[in-house]
Amino acid sequence: MIPKPKSEAWVLCALRERYQNCQRLENESGNDDSPNSLKKQLEEHLGKPATRELLNDKIDQGNLDISQIIDMPSLKAFKDRLDEVLDNLGLPQQDY
């Protein structure tokens, strides 16, 4: 499963937009070579590369809460599909 747009849109929504007005991020290009790619926007906002460790730290510090962006259509579609796959595998779904 590949998120569309890229998962950077969800992180940007949480960090930059404070969970508001994220609709425009849904239509951003997922191409990292784009002059205004989501990855570049995220790294510009963070002021450094968006590493897994850095994003995990943001989650641990309470600066990134996925439950606040679950209403983004792309994240909801991704979560619904993930829940379906987990269900098919007999694994518990995650609550967000």
C-alpha positions, -999 to 999 in steps of 0.1 A, spaced: 0 0 0 13 34 -10 -2 65 4 -14 91 -21 -4 118 -16 28 109 1 28 105 38 47 138 41 14 155 35 0 140 67 31 151 87 30 186 72 -7 189 81 2 180 117 32 201 121 28 231 98 -10 235 95 -18 224 131 -44 201 117 -63 229 99 -67 236 62 -50 205 51 -71 199 20 -46 216 -3 -19 191 8 -41 163 -6 -34 175 -42 3 182 -39 27 163 -61 42 131 -47 72 135 -71 104 142 -50 119 159 -81 91 185 -82 104 220 -73 79 222 -44 77 185 -35 61 175 -2 94 161 10 111 194 3 83 213 20 86 191 51 124 194 53 121 231 49 96 233 77 118 211 100 150 229 90 167 195 85 161 161 68 129 144 79 145 112 92 125 84 108 143 92 141 133 129 140 97 121 132 96 94 159 109 121 183 82 145 172 56 118 180 72 110 214 72 147 223 35 150 214 42 173 184 27 148 159 -6 131 167 -20 110 139 -54 109 156 -57 146 148 -54 141 110 -74 109 106 -101 130 88 -78 137 59 -94 118 30 -61 102 19 -52 91 54 -86 77 60 -85 57 28 -50 44 37 -62 35 72 -94 18 59 -73 -3 35 -48 -11 63 -76 -22 86 -90 -44 58 -56 -61 53 -51 -65 90 -86 -80 93 -79 -104 64 -47 -115 82 -66 -120 115 -46 -92 132 -61 -65 154 -68 -31 139 -51 -1 154 -71 26 171 -61 62 163 
